[in-house]
């Protein structure tokens, strides 16, 4: 099989892009892999709510609850 330098360079570029996308997907899965964050996302699916309103449905301290959205934004 005869592979040109351009073919190898293009393959390396695609491989690099795949790794970047896989890394982004892994970060998203880590963020969603937390039960508290999933509860927050489910509660927010109906619309925007304050931490106090979320706290009425999600049994966490306000401190813990207020830290979680920041982790989801990353």
Secondary structure as UniProt FT lines:
FT   HELIX           5..32
FT   HELIX           35..44
FT   TURN            45..46
FT   HELIX           51..57
FT   HELIX           62..73
//
